[in-house]
């Protein structure tokens, strides 16, 4: 997800993915003229589709909020893949992610824990009164998701991102919406961290 100043990072990530041997299809979601992505830059990259998030959202009646973090969840909810490896524009694969995707056989949401300083970013009384239920801080820049089995978590996170004017004032962006959604479901089986 991204464009504009993130163009080079996206191109590098896709090229590294291919150099690691992955032939997975790739979707790059961007915010149209706000984050332009020159299609010509992607012509020699196989299996890459560019999607304008704003145009896409408008075809469904619009999105309440479509900034960078909110756009991530819009893309994940609306992409057409059953299983997803999500990478931020500055996340670069150094090996074939097939083994990571295989972890989706164990749990439908696979993530890395975030830095210790980010464990205290969610103000739990304002976002989920029962607290974290043992869900660690989540690094939101790289995730593996089985959309079918993780649909409730996706929809809950998407809702919070579409109401980020409230939720982001009590937590740290999209990655804490994942954490709150998992804590609210108290689902220890449906998640695994690497």
PyMOL commands that set and color helices and strands:
alter all, ss='L'
color gray80, all
select helices_A, chain A and resi 4-19+32-35+39-42+53-59+68-78+98-105+116-120+124-127+151-162+164-167+173-185
alter helices_A, ss='H'
color red, helices_A
select strands_A, chain A and resi 26-30+48-52+83-87+109-113+138-146+192-193
alter strands_A, ss='S'
color yellow, strands_A
deselect
rebuild
show_as cartoon
